[in-house]
Amino acid sequence: MQLSPIEVAGFVTGALCVWLVARQNPWNWPIGIANNIAFLVLFWGSGLYADSGLQIVYMALAVYGWWAWVRGGEQHSTLRVSRTTGPQWLWLAVAGVLGTGLLHWVLVTFTESTVPFWDAITTVLSLLATWGQARKKVECWWLWIAADVIYVPLYAYKELYLTAVLYVGFMVLCVLGLRNWTKDLKSDEVPA
């Protein structure tokens, strides 16, 4: 098995990015953009068209996330970890179902995707998780874990073995991120 330099670049920048996110380091966003460029090329070449297009959206969200983390809090302060509200969950559920259905239709209609449903659902879960990450919603980690559980066998099926291993690592980092963000959330909730 010969490793693609693009896949290796995606592996390194992806691991560094998620490690930085788990530690709430805003440098995750520019590292993430480098990761997005590598994965855009890799996924397009593997016929994962929705995942490839998702990288463009990620780049735009990275600019927003970087700003939100540094200046998106009260009075343009650092954004604090918070919980997803009931109305936000309702919006996320509706967007998730509609987005998955629409993207599945696009993939079936306009591409030769061999995995249109799985490509669609992972893409939508990732978008919802990225929104939560950009807003520092602690529950974003559960959405990332759900996506990663699907991504690992999907990438193995597409013979992107290094990327599949990376996503196993992402799941470990997601658990770390969930633990760290929950701890920060609880310390913020304790009255001084």
Contact map, one row per residue, 1 for C-alpha under 8 A:
111000000000000000000000000000000000000000000000000000000000000000000000000000000000000000000000000000000000000000000000000000000000000000000000000000000000000000000000000000000000000000000000
111100000000000000000000000000000000000000000000000000000000000000000000000000000000000000000000000000000000000000000000000000000000000000000000000000000000000000000000000000000000000000000000
111110110000000000000000000000000000000000000000000000000000000000000000000000000000000000000000000000000000000000000000000000000000000000000000000000000000000001000000000000000000000000000000
011111110000000000000000000000000000000000000000000000000000000000000000000000000000000000000000000000000000000000000000000000000000000000000000000000000000000000000000000000000000000000000000
001111111000000000000000000000000000000000000000000000000000000000000000000000000000000000000000000000000000000000000000000000000000000000000000000000000000000000000000000000000000000000000000
000111111100000000000000000000000000011011000000000000000000000000000000000000000000000000000000000000000000000000000000000000000000000000000000000000000000000000000000000000000000000000000000
001111111110000000000000000000000000011001000000000000000000000000000000000000000000000000000000000000000000000000000000000000000000000000000000000000000000000001100000000000000000000000000000
001111111111000000000000000000000000000000000000000000000000000000000000000000000000000000000000000000000000000000000000000000000000000000000000000000000000000001000000000000000000000000000000
000011111111100000000000000000000010010000000000000000000000000000000000000000000000000000000000000000000000000000000000000000000000000000000000000000000000000000000000000000000000000000000000
000001111111110000000000000000000011011000000000000000000000000000000000000000000000000000000000000000000000000000000000000000000000000000000000000000000000000000100000000000000000000000000000
000000111111111000000000000000000010000000000000000000000000000000000000000000000000000000000000000000000000000000000000000000000000000000000000000000000000000001100100000000000000000000000000
000000011111111100000000000000000000000000000000000000000000000000000000000000000000000000000000000000000000000000000000000000000000000000000000000000000000000000000000000000000000000000000000
000000001111111110000000000000110110000000000000000000000000000000000000000000000000000000000000000000000000000000000000000000000000000000000000000000000000000000000000000000000000000000000000
000000000111111111000000000000110010000000000000000000000000000000000000000000000000000000000000000000000000000000000000000000000000000000000000000000000000000000000100000000000000000000000000
000000000011111111100000000000000000000000000000000000000000000000000000000000000000000000000000000000000000000000000000000000000000000000000000000000000000000000000100110000000000000000000000
000000000001111111110000000100100000000000000000000000000000000000000000000000000000000000000000000000000000000000000000000000000000000000000000000000000000000000000000000000000000000000000000
000000000000111111111000001110110010000000000000000000000000000000000000000000000000000000000000000000000000000000000000000000000000000000000000000000000000000000000000000000000000000000000000
000000000000011111111100000100000000000000000000000000000000000000000000000000000000000000000000000000000000000000000000000000000000000000000000000000000000000000000000010011000000000000000000
000000000000001111111110000000000000000000000000000000000000000000000000000000000000000000000000000000000000000000000000000000000000000000000000000000000000000000000000000010000000000000000000
000000000000000111111111111100000000000000000000000000000000000000000000000000000000000000000000000000000000000000000000000000000000000000000000000000000000000000000000000000000000000000000000
000000000000000011111111110100000000000000000000000000000000000000000000000000000000000000000000000000000000000000000000000000000000000000000000000000000000000000000000000000001000000000000000
000000000000000001111111100000000000000000000000000000000000000000000000000000000000000000000000000000000000000000000000000000000000000000000000000000000000000000000000000011011101100000000000
000000000000000000111111100000000000000000000000000000000000000000000000000000000000000000000000000000000000000000000000000000000000000000000000000000000000000000000000000000001001000000000000
000000000000000000011111110000000000000000000000000000000000000000000000000000000000000000000000000000000000000000000000000000000000000000000000000000000000000000000000000000000000000000000000
000000000000000000011111111100000000000000000000000000000000000000000000000000000000000000000000000000000000000000000000000000000000000000000000000000000000000000000000000000000000000000000000
000000000000000000011001111110000000000000000000000000000000000001001100000000000000000000000000000000000000000000000000000000000000000000000000000000000000000000000000000000000000000000000000
000000000000000010010000111111100000000000000000000000000000000001000000000000000000000000000000000000000000000000000000000000000000000000000000000000000000000000000000000000000000000000000000
000000000000000111011000111111110000000000000000000000000000000000000000000000000000000000000000000000000000000000000000000000000000000000000000000000000000000000000000000000000000000000000000
000000000000000010000000011111111000000000000000000000000000011011000000000000000000000000000000000000000000000000000000000000000000000000000000000000000000000000000000000000000000000000000000
000000000000000000000000001111111100000000000000000000000000010001000000000000000000000000000000000000000000000000000000000000000000000000000000000000000000000000000000000000000000000000000000
000000000000110110000000001111111110000000000000000000000000000000000000000000000000000000000000000000000000000000000000000000000000000000000000000000000000000000000000000000000000000000000000
000000000000110010000000000111111111000000000000000000000010010000000000000000000000000000000000000000000000000000000000000000000000000000000000000000000000000000000000000000000000000000000000
000000000000000000000000000011111111100000000000000000000110010000000000000000000000000000000000000000000000000000000000000000000000000000000000000000000000000000000000000000000000000000000000
000000000000100000000000000001111111110000000000000000000000000000000000000000000000000000000000000000000000000000000000000000000000000000000000000000000000000000000000000000000000000000000000
000000001110110010000000000000111111111000000000000000000000000000000000000000000000000000000000000000000000000000000000000000000000000000000000000000000000000000000000000000000000000000000000
000000000100000000000000000000011111111100000000000000110110000000000000000000000000000000000000000000000000000000000000000000000000000000000000000000000000000000000000000000000000000000000000
000000000000000000000000000000001111111110000000000000100000000000000000000000000000000000000000000000000000000000000000000000000000000000000000000000000000000000000000000000000000000000000000
000001101100000000000000000000000111111111000000000000000000000000000000000000000000000000000000000000000000000000000000000000000000000000000000000000000000000000000000000000000000000000000000
000001100100000000000000000000000011111111100000000100100000000000000000000000000000000000000000000000000000000000000000000000000000000000000000000000000000000000000000000000000000000000000000
000000000000000000000000000000000001111111110000001111110000000000000000000000000000000000000000000000000000000000000000000000000000000000000000000000000000000000000000000000000000000000000000
000001000000000000000000000000000000111111111000000100000000000000000000000000000000000000000000000000000000000000000000000000000000000000000000000000000000000000000000000000000000000000000000
000001100000000000000000000000000000011111111100000100000000000000000000000000000000000000000000000000000000000000000000000000000000000000000000000000000000000000000000000000000000000000000000
000000000000000000000000000000000000001111111111101100000000000000000000000000000000000000000000000000000000000000000000000000000000000000000000000000000000000000000000000000000000000000000000
000000000000000000000000000000000000000111111111101100000000000000000000000000000000000000000000000000000000000000000000000000000000000000000000000000000000000000000000000000000000000000000000
000000000000000000000000000000000000000011111111000000000000000000000000000000000000000000000000000000000000000000000000000000000000000000000000000000000000000000000000000000000000000000000000
000000000000000000000000000000000000000001111111000000000000000000000000000000000000000000000000000000000000000000000000000000000000000000000000000000000000010000000000000000000000000000000000
000000000000000000000000000000000000000000111111100000000000000000000000000000000000000000000000000000000000000111000000000000000000000000000000000000000000000000000000000000000000000000000000
000000000000000000000000000000000000000000111111111100000000000000000000000000000000000000000000000000000000000010100010000000000000000000000000000000000000000000000000000000000000000000000000
000000000000000000000000000000000000000000110011111110000000000000000000000000000000000000000000000000000010001010000010000000000000000000000000000000000000000000000000000000000000000000000000
000000000000000000000000000000000000000000000001111111000000000000000000000000000000000000000000000000100010000000000011001000000000000000000000000000000000000000000000000000000000000000000000
000000000000000000000000000000000000000100110001111111100000000000000000000000000000000000000000000000000000000000000010011000000000000000000000000000000000000000000000000000000000000000000000
000000000000000000000000000000000000001111110001111111110000000000000000000000000000000000000000000000000000000000000000000000000000000000000000000000000000000000000000000000000000000000000000
000000000000000000000000000000000000000100000000111111111000000000000000000000000000000000000000000000000000000000000000000000000000000000000000000000000000000000000000000000000000000000000000
000000000000000000000000000000000000000100000000011111111100000000000000000000000000000000000000000000000000000000000000001000100000000000000000000000000000000000000000000000000000000000000000
000000000000000000000000000000000001101100000000001111111110000000000000000000000000000000000000000000000000000000000000000000000000000000000000000000000000000000000000000000000000000000000000
000000000000000000000000000000000001000100000000000111111111000000000000000000000000000000000000000000000000000000000000000000000000000000000000000000000000000000000000000000000000000000000000
000000000000000000000000000000000000000000000000000011111111100000000000000000000000000000000000000000000000000000000000000000000000000000000000000000000000000000000000000000000000000000000000
000000000000000000000000000000001001000000000000000001111111110000000000000000000000000000000000000000000000000000000000000000100100000000000000000000000000000000000000000000000000000000000000
000000000000000000000000000000011001000000000000000000111111111000000000000000000000000000000000000000000000000000000000000000000000000000000000000000000000000000000000000000000000000000000000
000000000000000000000000000000000000000000000000000000011111111100000000000000000000000000000000000000000000000000000000000000000000000000000000000000000000000000000000000000000000000000000000
000000000000000000000000000000000000000000000000000000001111111110000000000000000000000000000000000000000000000000000000000000000110010000000000000000000000000000000000000000000000000000000000
000000000000000000000000000011011000000000000000000000000111111111000000000000000000000000000000000000000000000000000000000000000000010000000000000000000000000000000000000000000000000000000000
000000000000000000000000000010000000000000000000000000000011111111100000000000000000000000000000000000000000000000000000000000000000000000000000000000000000000000000000000000000000000000000000
000000000000000000000000000000000000000000000000000000000001111111110000000000000000000000000000000000000000000000000000000000000000010000000000000000000000000000000000000000000000000000000000
000000000000000000000000000010000000000000000000000000000000111111111000000000000000000000000000000000000000000000000000000000000000111000000000000000000000000000000000000000000000000000000000
000000000000000000000000011011000000000000000000000000000000011111111100000000000000000000000000000000000000000000000000000000000000010000000000000000000000000000000000000000000000000000000000
000000000000000000000000000000000000000000000000000000000000001111111111000000000000000000000000000000000000000000000000000000000000000000000000000000000000000000000000000000000000000000000000
000000000000000000000000000000000000000000000000000000000000000111111111100001100000000000000000000000000000000000000000000000000000011000000000000000000000000000000000000000000000000000000000
000000000000000000000000010000000000000000000000000000000000000011111111100001100000000000000000000000000000000000000000000000000000011100000000000000000000000000000000000000000000000000000000
000000000000000000000000010000000000000000000000000000000000000001111111100111100000000000000000000000000000000000000000000000000000000000000000000000000000000000000000000000000000000000000000
000000000000000000000000000000000000000000000000000000000000000000111111100111100000000000000000000000000000000000000000000000000000000000000000000000000000000000000000000000000000000000000000
000000000000000000000000000000000000000000000000000000000000000000111111111111100000000000000000000000000000000000000000000000000000000000000000000000000000000000000000000000000000000000000000
000000000000000000000000000000000000000000000000000000000000000000011111111111110000000000000000000000000000000000000000000000000000000000000000000000000000000000000000000000000000000000000000
000000000000000000000000000000000000000000000000000000000000000000000001111111100000000000000000000000000000000000000000000000000000000000000000000000000000000000000000000000000000000000000000
000000000000000000000000000000000000000000000000000000000000000000000001111110000000000000000000000000000000000000000000000000000000000000000000000000000000000000000000000000000000000000000000
000000000000000000000000000000000000000000000000000000000000000000000111111111000000000000000000000000000000000000000000000000000000000000000000000000000000000000000000000000000000000000000000
000000000000000000000000000000000000000000000000000000000000000000000111111111100000000000000000000000000000000000000000000000000000000000000000000000000000000000000000000000000000000000000000
000000000000000000000000000000000000000000000000000000000000000000011111110111110000000000000000000000000000000000000000000000000000000000000000000000000000000000000000000000000000000000000000
000000000000000000000000000000000000000000000000000000000000000000011111110011111000000000000000000000000000000000000000000000000000001100000000000000000000000000000000000000000000000000000000
000000000000000000000000000000000000000000000000000000000000000000000000100001111100000000000000000000000000000000000000000000000000000100000000000000000000000000000000000000000000000010000000
000000000000000000000000000000000000000000000000000000000000000000000000000000111110000000000000000000000000000000000000000000000000001111000000000000000000000000000000000000000000100110000000
000000000000000000000000000000000000000000000000000000000000000000000000000000011111000000000000000000000000000000000000000000000000000111000000000000000000000000000000000000000000000010000000
000000000000000000000000000000000000000000000000000000000000000000000000000000001111100000000000000000000000000000000000000000000000000011100000000000000000000000000000000000000000000000000000
000000000000000000000000000000000000000000000000000000000000000000000000000000000111110110000000000000000000000000000000000000000001000011100000000000000000000000000000000000000000000000000000
000000000000000000000000000000000000000000000000000000000000000000000000000000000011111110000000000000000000000000000000000000000000000000000000000000000000000000000000000000000000000000000000
000000000000000000000000000000000000000000000000000000000000000000000000000000000001111111000000000000000000000000000000000000000000000000000000000000000000000000000000000000000000000000000000
000000000000000000000000000000000000000000000000000000000000000000000000000000000000111111100000000000000000000000000000000000000000000000000000000000000000000000000000000000000000000000000000
000000000000000000000000000000000000000000000000000000000000000000000000000000000001111111110000000000000000000000000000000000000000000000000000000000000000000000000000000000000000000000000000
000000000000000000000000000000000000000000000000000000000000000000000000000000000001111111111000000000000000000000000000000000000000000000000000000000000000000000000000000000000000000000000000
000000000000000000000000000000000000000000000000000000000000000000000000000000000000011111111100000000000000000000000000000000000000000000000000000000000000000000000000000000000000000000000000
000000000000000000000000000000000000000000000000000000000000000000000000000000000000001111111110000000000000000000000000000000000000000000000000000000000000000000000000000000000000000000000000
000000000000000000000000000000000000000000000000000000000000000000000000000000000000000111111111000000000000000000000000000000010000000000000000000000000000000000000000000000000000000000000000
000000000000000000000000000000000000000000000000000000000000000000000000000000000000000011111111100000000000000000000000000000000000000000000000000000000000000000000000000000000000000000000000
000000000000000000000000000000000000000000000000000000000000000000000000000000000000000001111111110000000000000000000000000000000000000000000000000000000000000000000000000000000000000000000000
000000000000000000000000000000000000000000000000000000000000000000000000000000000000000000111111111000000000000000000000000000000000000000000000000000000000000000000000000000000000000000000000
000000000000000000000000000000000000000000000000000000000000000000000000000000000000000000011111111100000000000000000000000110010000000000000000000000000000000000000000000000000000000000000000
000000000000000000000000000000000000000000000000000000000000000000000000000000000000000000001111111110000000000000000000000000000000000000000000000000000000000000000000000000000000000000000000
000000000000000000000000000000000000000000000000000000000000000000000000000000000000000000000111111111000000000000000000000000000000000000000000000000000000000000000000000000000000000000000000
000000000000000000000000000000000000000000000000000000000000000000000000000000000000000000000011111111100000000000000001000100000000000000000000000000000000000000000000000000000000000000000000
000000000000000000000000000000000000000000000000000000000000000000000000000000000000000000000001111111110000000000001001100100000000000000000000000000000000000000000000000000000000000000000000
000000000000000000000000000000000000000000000000000000000000000000000000000000000000000000000000111111111000000000000001000000000000000000000000000000000000000000000000000000000000000000000000
000000000000000000000000000000000000000000000000000000000000000000000000000000000000000000000000011111111100000000000000000000000000000000000000000000000000000000000000000000000000000000000000
000000000000000000000000000000000000000000000000010000000000000000000000000000000000000000000000001111111110000000000001000000000000000000000000000000000000000000000000000000000000000000000000
000000000000000000000000000000000000000000000000000000000000000000000000000000000000000000000000000111111111000000011011000000000000000000000000000000000000000000000000000000000000000000000000
000000000000000000000000000000000000000000000000000000000000000000000000000000000000000000000000000011111111100000000000000000000000000000000000000000000000000000000000000000000000000000000000
000000000000000000000000000000000000000000000000000000000000000000000000000000000000000000000000000001111111111000000000000000000000000000000000000000000000000000000000000000000000000000000000
000000000000000000000000000000000000000000000000110000000000000000000000000000000000000000000000000000111111111110010001000000000000000000000000000000000000000000000000000000000000000000000000
000000000000000000000000000000000000000000000000000000000000000000000000000000000000000000000000000000011111111110010000000000000000000000000000000000000000000000000000000000000000000000000000
000000000000000000000000000000000000000000000000000000000000000000000000000000000000000000000000000000001111111000000000000000000000000000000000000000000000000000000000000000000000000000000000
000000000000000000000000000000000000000000000000000000000000000000000000000000000000000000000000000000000111111100000000000000000000000000000000000000000000000000000000000000000000000000000000
000000000000000000000000000000000000000000000000100000000000000000000000000000000000000000000000000000000111111110000000000000000000000000000000000000000000000000000000000000000000000000000000
000000000000000000000000000000000000000000000010000000000000000000000000000000000000000000000000000000000011011111000000000000000000000000000000000000000000000000000000000000000000000000000000
000000000000000000000000000000000000000000000011100000000000000000000000000000000000000000000000000000000011001111110000000000000000000000000000000000000000000000000000000000000000000000000000
000000000000000000000000000000000000000000000010000000000000000000000000000000000000000000000000000000000000000111110000000000000000000000000000000000000000000000000000000000000000000000000000
000000000000000000000000000000000000000000000001000000000000000000000000000000000000000000000000000000000000000011111110000000000000000000000000000000000000000000000000000000000000000000000000
000000000000000000000000000000000000000000000000000000000000000000000000000000000000000000000000000000010011000011111111000000000000000000000000000000000000000000000000000000000000000000000000
000000000000000000000000000000000000000000000000000000000000000000000000000000000000000000000000000100010000000000111111100000000000000000000000000000000000000000000000000000000000000000000000
000000000000000000000000000000000000000000000000000000000000000000000000000000000000000000000000000000000000000000111111110000000000000000000000000001000100000000000000000000000000000000000000
000000000000000000000000000000000000000000000001111000000000000000000000000000000000000000000000000000010000000000111111111000000000000000000000000000000000000000000000000000000000000000000000
000000000000000000000000000000000000000000000000010000000000000000000000000000000000000000000000001110110010000000011111111100000000000000000000000000000000000000000000000000000000000000000000
000000000000000000000000000000000000000000000000000000000000000000000000000000000000000000000000000100000000000000001111111110000000000000000000001000000000000000000000000000000000000000000000
000000000000000000000000000000000000000000000000001000000000000000000000000000000000000000000000000000000000000000000111111111000000000000000000001101100000000000000000000000000000000000000000
000000000000000000000000000000000000000000000000011001000000000000000000000000000000000000000000000000000000000000000011111111100000000000000000000000000000000000000000000000000000000000000000
000000000000000000000000000000000000000000000000000000000000000000000000000000000000000000000001001100000000000000000001111111110000000000000000000000000000000000000000000000000000000000000000
000000000000000000000000000000000000000000000000000000000000000000000000000000000000000000000001000000000000000000000000111111111000000000000011011000000000000000000000000000000000000000000000
000000000000000000000000000000000000000000000000000000000000000000000000000000000000000000000000000000000000000000000000011111111100000000000011001000000000000000000000000000000000000000000000
000000000000000000000000000000000000000000000000000001000100000000000000000000000000000000000000000000000000000000000000001111111110000000000000000000000000000000000000000000000000000000000000
000000000000000000000000000000000000000000000000000000000000000000000000000000000000000000010001000000000000000000000000000111111111000000010010000000000000000000000000000000000000000000000000
000000000000000000000000000000000000000000000000000000000000000000000000000000000000000000000000000000000000000000000000000011111111100000011011000000000000000000000000000000000000000000000000
000000000000000000000000000000000000000000000000000000000100100000000000000000000000000000000000000000000000000000000000000001111111110000010000000000000000000000000000000000000000000000000000
000000000000000000000000000000000000000000000000000000000000100000000000000000000000000000000000000000000000000000000000000000111111111000010000000000000000000000000000000000000000000000000000
000000000000000000000000000000000000000000000000000000000000000000000000000000000001000000000000000000000000000000000000000000011111111111110000000000000000000000000000000000000000000000000000
000000000000000000000000000000000000000000000000000000000000000010000000000000000000000000000000000000000000000000000000000000001111111111011000000000000000000000000000000000000000000000000000
000000000000000000000000000000000000000000000000000000000000110111011000000000000000000000000000000000000000000000000000000000000111111110000000000000000000000000000000000000000000000000000000
000000000000000000000000000000000000000000000000000000000000000010011000000000101000000000000000000000000000000000000000000000000011111110000000000000000000000000000000000000000000000000000000
000000000000000000000000000000000000000000000000000000000000000000001000000000111100000000000000000000000000000000000000000000000001111111010000000000000000000000000000000000000000000000000000
000000000000000000000000000000000000000000000000000000000000000000000000000000001111000000000000000000000000000000000000000000000001111111110000000000000000000000000000000000000000000000000000
000000000000000000000000000000000000000000000000000000000000000000000000000000001111000000000000000000000000000000000000000000000001100111111000000000000000000000000000000000000100110010000000
000000000000000000000000000000000000000000000000000000000000000000000000000000000011000000000000000000000000000000000000000000000001000011111110000000000000000000000000000000000100000000000000
000000000000000000000000000000000000000000000000000000000000000000000000000000000000000000000000000000000000000000000000000000011111100111111111000000000000000000000000000000000000000000000000
000000000000000000000000000000000000000000000000000000000000000000000000000000000000000000000000000000000000000000000000000000001000100001111111100000000000000000000000000001101100000000000000
000000000000000000000000000000000000000000000000000000000000000000000000000000000000000000000000000000000000000000000000000000000000000000111111110000000000000000000000000001000100000000000000
000000000000000000000000000000000000000000000000000000000000000000000000000000000000000000000000000000000000000000000000000011011000000000111111111000000000000000000000000000000000000000000000
000000000000000000000000000000000000000000000000000000000000000000000000000000000000000000000000000000000000000000000000000011001000000000011111111100000000000000000000001001000000000000000000
000000000000000000000000000000000000000000000000000000000000000000000000000000000000000000000000000000000000000000000000000000000000000000001111111110000000000000000000001001000000000000000000
000000000000000000000000000000000000000000000000000000000000000000000000000000000000000000000000000000000000000000000000000010000000000000000111111111000000000000000000000000000000000000000000
000000000000000000000000000000000000000000000000000000000000000000000000000000000000000000000000000000000000000000000000110011000000000000000011111111100000000000000000000000000000000000000000
000000000000000000000000000000000000000000000000000000000000000000000000000000000000000000000000000000000000000000000000010000000000000000000001111111110000000000000011011000000000000000000000
000000000000000000000000000000000000000000000000000000000000000000000000000000000000000000000000000000000000000000000000000000000000000000000000111111111000000000000000001000000000000000000000
000000000000000000000000000000000000000000000000000000000000000000000000000000000000000000000000000000000000000000000100010000000000000000000000011111111100000000000000000000000000000000000000
000000000000000000000000000000000000000000000000000000000000000000000000000000000000000000000000000000000000000000000000010000000000000000000000001111111110000000010010000000000000000000000000
000000000000000000000000000000000000000000000000000000000000000000000000000000000000000000000000000000000000000000000000000000000000000000000000000111111111000000111011000000000000000000000000
000000000000000000000000000000000000000000000000000000000000000000000000000000000000000000000000000000000000000000000000000000000000000000000000000011111111100000010000000000000000000000000000
000000000000000000000000000000000000000000000000000000000000000000000000000000000000000000000000000000000000000000000100000000000000000000000000000001111111110000010000000000000000000000000000
000000000000000000000000000000000000000000000000000000000000000000000000000000000000000000000000000000000000000000000000000000000000000000000000000000111111111110110000000000000000000000000000
000000000000000000000000000000000000000000000000000000000000000000000000000000000000000000000000000000000000000000000000000000000000000000000000000000011111111110010000000000000000000000000000
000000000000000000000000000000000000000000000000000000000000000000000000000000000000000000000000000000000000000000000000000000000000000000000000000000001111111100000000000000000000000000000000
000000000000000000000000000000000000000000000100000000000000000000000000000000000000000000000000000000000000000000000000000000000000000000000000000000000111111100000000000000000000000000000000
000000000000000000000000000000000000000000000000000000000000000000000000000000000000000000000000000000000000000000000000000000000000000000000000000000000011111110000000000000000000000000000000
000000000000000000000000000000000000000000000000000000000000000000000000000000000000000000000000000000000000000000000000000000000000000000000000000000000011111111110000000000000000000000000000
000000000000000000000000000000000000000000000000000000000000000000000000000000000000000000000000000000000000000000000000000000000000000000000000000000000011001111111000000000000000000000000000
001000110010000000000000000000000000000000000000000000000000000000000000000000000000000000000000000000000000000000000000000000000000000000000000000000000000000111111100000000000000000000000000
000000100110000000000000000000000000000000000000000000000000000000000000000000000000000000000000000000000000000000000000000000000000000000000000000000010010000111111110000000000000000000000000
000000000000000000000000000000000000000000000000000000000000000000000000000000000000000000000000000000000000000000000000000000000000000000000000000000111111000111111111000000000000000000000000
000000000000000000000000000000000000000000000000000000000000000000000000000000000000000000000000000000000000000000000000000000000000000000000000000000010000000011111111100000000000000000000000
000000000010011000000000000000000000000000000000000000000000000000000000000000000000000000000000000000000000000000000000000000000000000000000000000000000000000001111111110000000000000000000000
000000000000000000000000000000000000000000000000000000000000000000000000000000000000000000000000000000000000000000000000000000000000000000000000000100110000000000111111111000000000000000000000
000000000000000000000000000000000000000000000000000000000000000000000000000000000000000000000000000000000000000000000000000000000000000000000000000100010000000000011111111100000000000000000000
000000000000001000000000000000000000000000000000000000000000000000000000000000000000000000000000000000000000000000000000000000000000000000000000000000000000000000001111111110000000000000000000
000000000000001001000000000000000000000000000000000000000000000000000000000000000000000000000000000000000000000000000000000000000000000000000000000100000000000000000111111111000000000000000000
000000000000000000000000000000000000000000000000000000000000000000000000000000000000000000000000000000000000000000000000000000000000000000000001100110000000000000000011111111100000000000000000
000000000000000000000000000000000000000000000000000000000000000000000000000000000000000000000000000000000000000000000000000000000000000000000000000000000000000000000001111111110000000000000000
000000000000000001100100000000000000000000000000000000000000000000000000000000000000000000000000000000000000000000000000000000000000000000000000000000000000000000000000111111111000000000000000
000000000000000001000100000000000000000000000000000000000000000000000000000000000000000000000000000000000000000000000000000000000000000000001101100000000000000000000000011111111100000000000000
000000000000000000000000000000000000000000000000000000000000000000000000000000000000000000000000000000000000000000000000000000000000000000001000000000000000000000000000001111111110000000000000
000000000000000000000100000000000000000000000000000000000000000000000000000000000000000000000000000000000000000000000000000000000000000000000000000000000000000000000000000111111111000000000000
000000000000000000001110000000000000000000000000000000000000000000000000000000000000000000000000000000000000000000000000000000000000000000001000000000000000000000000000000011111111100000000000
000000000000000000000100000000000000000000000000000000000000000000000000000000000000000000000000000000000000000000000000000000000000000001101100000000000000000000000000000001111111110000000000
000000000000000000000000000000000000000000000000000000000000000000000000000000000000000000000000000000000000000000000000000000000000000000000000000000000000000000000000000000111111111000000000
000000000000000000000110000000000000000000000000000000000000000000000000000000000000000000000000000000000000000000000000000000000000000000000000000000000000000000000000000000011111111100000000
000000000000000000000100000000000000000000000000000000000000000000000000000000001000000000000000000000000000000000000000000000000000000001000000000000000000000000000000000000001111111110000000
000000000000000000000000000000000000000000000000000000000000000000000000000000000000000000000000000000000000000000000000000000000000000001000000000000000000000000000000000000000111111111000000
000000000000000000000000000000000000000000000000000000000000000000000000000000000000000000000000000000000000000000000000000000000000000000000000000000000000000000000000000000000011111111100000
000000000000000000000000000000000000000000000000000000000000000000000000000000001000000000000000000000000000000000000000000000000000000000000000000000000000000000000000000000000001111111110000
000000000000000000000000000000000000000000000000000000000000000000000000000000011100000000000000000000000000000000000000000000000000000001000000000000000000000000000000000000000000111111111000
000000000000000000000000000000000000000000000000000000000000000000000000000000000000000000000000000000000000000000000000000000000000000000000000000000000000000000000000000000000000011111111100
000000000000000000000000000000000000000000000000000000000000000000000000000000000000000000000000000000000000000000000000000000000000000000000000000000000000000000000000000000000000001111111100
000000000000000000000000000000000000000000000000000000000000000000000000000000000000000000000000000000000000000000000000000000000000000000000000000000000000000000000000000000000000000111111110
000000000000000000000000000000000000000000000000000000000000000000000000000000000000000000000000000000000000000000000000000000000000000000000000000000000000000000000000000000000000000011111110
000000000000000000000000000000000000000000000000000000000000000000000000000000000000000000000000000000000000000000000000000000000000000000000000000000000000000000000000000000000000000001111111
000000000000000000000000000000000000000000000000000000000000000000000000000000000000000000000000000000000000000000000000000000000000000000000000000000000000000000000000000000000000000000011111
000000000000000000000000000000000000000000000000000000000000000000000000000000000000000000000000000000000000000000000000000000000000000000000000000000000000000000000000000000000000000000000111
